[in-house]
């Protein structure tokens, strides 16, 4: 079951693909948002598909793929969460999860252009396993309990501008993470129960067809369950929130590859969750 949103920005329709058939979810909800997910959204989709109670989207292949969730109330990110990436960044592995934020308006579709703003010279790619929250999570008792609060998993690209992030940061990273279009998401939201072991997924990226990252979520320092549990001790996660769980080695910050330029093309994927591709363009400002 692959949950998606189809159509032009701001006018996406909710849909789900099952066995190659795309079904229209508008009989259930106007959008894939926090309110729907909190109201047993994933379970209701599954029940509707099983009883054959949904119309199909006949022209699905001709429609733009939007981000598979509507604009989240929060995009929370975990830094240096792969052992090899921490090493290539010149840092010791963190002892507790490092948290930073992206503005929710960074989230765009999986094939939308990524805009390089004026003054940005160190734009970087970061393929990440994204976690979408299903219901409010506050002061959870255990990591095992955290899994019950996850709606599904998704491919996420934590695009970064390293000079903004490091040299102009004032000691925090979010300035380099928050430019518009800096978080392509999708193509699908895959329910957690169908996505496989979240700690055993291949994660990879290419730039202009050349390999960059190729790792596994098994290299994560803090697991998906540990991250959700840990964050819930400090903030109340809401349904529809997105958590980016860190990126593996192989980014431009390592010095092994050039930073992104207009005309470059990023492709990123995670086994079972699909792949996404973006072209880099000059932003209007």
Beta strands, then each sheet from edge to edge (+ up, - down):
strand 1: 2-6
strand 2: 13-18
strand 3: 21-24
strand 4: 65-66
strand 5: 75-79
strand 6: 98-102
strand 7: 107-108
strand 8: 114-116
strand 9: 123-124
strand 10: 127-133
strand 11: 150-157
strand 12: 160-161
strand 13: 183-184
strand 14: 189-191
strand 15: 202-207
strand 16: 210-216
strand 17: 242-244
strand 18: 265-270
strand 19: 274-282
sheet 1: 3+ 2- 1+ 4-
sheet 2: 3+ 2- 1+ 14- 11+ 10- 17+ 5+ 6-
sheet 3: 7+ 13+
sheet 4: 8+ 19+ 18- 15+ 16-
sheet 5: 9+ 12-
end
